Amino acid sequence: MRKTFYKDLVVWQKSIELVSDIYKITKNFPKEEIFGITSQMRRAAISISSNIAEGSGRGTGKDFVHFLIISIGSALELETQIEIAFRLQLINELNYNRITSLLTEIIKMLRGLIRSLATRN
């Protein structure tokens, strides 16, 4: 069976790494946050990689770009949620720096991929 295209994308691989990190970090959040910021952060993180995958399977560059833009939106949501969690002292400085750095890298990669696809079409 042929490997799926999106799995070859470094940005997708890094976004999967981010999901894993977010799950590990939010595992230690207070139980009363399970339906609050914990759930929001997990859904936003999952949405980044999911939209990359979905867009790659849509068949056109225009559709792919659309889903990459949605991925950026989810990344920016997550960035805001990480900031809130940090300010509420739910995330320590080491984890905050690590995941914000990874997230910034993912956003830059998504923007670069969008530019690349836009110039092809």
C-alpha positions as CSV (number, residue, x, y, z in Angstrom):
1,M,0.0,0.0,0.0
2,R,1.3,3.4,-1.0
3,K,2.2,5.9,1.7
4,T,-0.2,8.9,1.8
5,F,1.3,12.1,0.4
6,Y,0.6,14.3,3.4
7,K,2.6,12.0,5.7
8,D,5.7,13.0,3.7
9,L,5.2,16.7,4.6
10,V,7.5,17.8,7.4
11,V,4.8,20.3,8.5
12,W,2.3,17.5,9.0
13,Q,4.9,15.5,10.9
14,K,5.7,18.4,13.2
15,S,2.0,19.1,13.7
16,I,1.6,15.4,14.9
17,E,4.5,16.0,17.3
18,L,2.7,19.1,18.5
19,V,-0.5,17.1,19.2
20,S,1.5,14.6,21.3
21,D,3.1,17.5,23.2
22,I,-0.2,19.2,23.9
23,Y,-1.8,15.9,25.1
24,K,1.1,15.3,27.5
25,I,1.0,18.9,28.8
26,T,-2.8,19.1,29.2
27,K,-2.8,15.7,31.0
28,N,-1.6,17.6,34.1
29,F,-4.2,20.4,33.9
30,P,-6.8,20.5,36.7
31,K,-9.7,18.1,36.2
32,E,-12.2,21.0,36.2
33,E,-10.6,22.2,32.9
34,I,-11.3,18.9,31.0
35,F,-14.2,20.5,29.2
36,G,-12.6,23.9,29.1
37,I,-9.1,24.8,28.0
38,T,-7.9,21.2,27.9
39,S,-10.5,20.2,25.4
40,Q,-10.0,23.4,23.4
41,M,-6.2,23.0,23.1
42,R,-6.5,19.4,22.1
43,R,-9.1,20.1,19.4
44,A,-7.1,23.0,18.0
45,A,-3.9,21.0,17.9
46,I,-5.6,18.0,16.2
47,S,-7.2,20.4,13.7
48,I,-3.9,21.5,12.4
49,S,-2.7,18.1,11.2
50,S,-6.2,17.0,10.2
51,N,-6.8,19.9,7.9
52,I,-3.4,19.3,6.2
53,A,-4.4,15.7,5.6
54,E,-7.9,16.6,4.4
55,G,-6.7,19.3,2.1
56,S,-4.0,17.1,0.5
57,G,-6.7,14.6,-0.5
58,R,-9.1,17.1,-2.1
59,G,-7.4,16.9,-5.5
60,T,-6.7,20.5,-6.3
61,G,-4.1,23.0,-5.2
62,K,-6.8,25.6,-4.5
63,D,-8.6,23.2,-2.2
64,F,-5.3,22.3,-0.5
65,V,-4.5,26.0,0.1
66,H,-8.0,26.5,1.6
67,F,-7.4,23.7,4.1
68,L,-3.9,25.0,4.9
69,I,-5.4,28.4,5.7
70,I,-7.8,26.7,8.1
71,S,-4.8,24.9,9.7
72,I,-3.2,28.3,10.3
73,G,-6.4,29.5,11.9
74,S,-6.3,26.5,14.2
75,A,-2.7,27.1,15.0
76,L,-3.4,30.7,15.9
77,E,-6.3,29.6,18.2
78,L,-3.9,27.2,19.9
79,E,-1.3,29.9,20.2
80,T,-3.8,32.0,22.1
81,Q,-4.9,29.1,24.3
82,I,-1.3,28.3,25.1
83,E,-0.7,31.9,26.2
84,I,-3.8,31.8,28.4
85,A,-2.7,28.5,30.0
86,F,0.7,30.0,30.6
87,R,-0.7,33.1,32.2
88,L,-2.9,30.9,34.4
89,Q,0.2,29.0,35.4
90,L,-1.1,25.7,33.9
91,I,2.1,25.5,31.7
92,N,5.6,26.0,33.0
93,E,8.0,28.3,31.2
94,L,10.1,25.4,29.7
95,N,7.0,23.7,28.1
96,Y,5.7,27.1,27.1
97,N,8.9,28.0,25.3
98,R,9.2,24.6,23.6
99,I,5.6,24.3,22.3
100,T,5.4,28.0,21.2
101,S,8.6,27.5,19.3
102,L,7.3,24.4,17.6
103,L,4.0,26.1,16.8
104,T,5.8,29.2,15.4
105,E,7.8,26.8,13.1
106,I,4.6,25.1,12.0
107,I,2.9,28.4,11.2
108,K,5.9,29.5,9.1
109,M,5.9,26.2,7.2
110,L,2.2,26.4,6.5
111,R,2.6,29.9,5.1
112,G,5.5,28.8,3.0
113,L,3.6,25.9,1.6
114,I,0.7,28.1,0.8
115,R,3.0,30.5,-1.0
116,S,4.5,27.6,-2.9
117,L,1.2,26.2,-4.0
118,A,-0.2,29.7,-4.9
119,T,2.7,30.4,-7.3
120,R,2.1,27.0,-9.0
121,N,-1.5,27.7,-9.7
